[in-house]
Amino acid sequence: MALKWTDVYDIGYELARAHPDVDPLTVSFPDLHRMVRSLPEFDDDPKRSNEKILEAIQMAWYEERD
């Protein structure tokens, strides 16, 4: 299943699995953007993200982690 920027909950889940020791609230948006793009399942245009999407992903990751 290819992940798109709008799949915020699935991306949050995958980030929690890929980076279990990272506190999502300490990750900057540029680093988060890079981390999402490096997920093996991710397949979307890097330019389609924005601050609102990255914030939603960060919160989904945070919720998944806790």
GIKALIN-V915187 format. One line per field, one symbol per residue. psi: psi as a letter, one per 40 degrees, with the letter a starting at -180 (. if undefined). burial: 1 if it has 24 or more other ideal C-beta (glycine too) atoms within 12 Angstrom, else 0. A space follows every 50 residues. Layout:
psi: ???
burial: ???
//
This chain:
psi: hhhidefdddddddddddgdehhdeehidddddddddehdehgihdeeii ddddddddddddddd.
burial: 00101011011111110010000100100001101110100100000010 0011011101110110
//
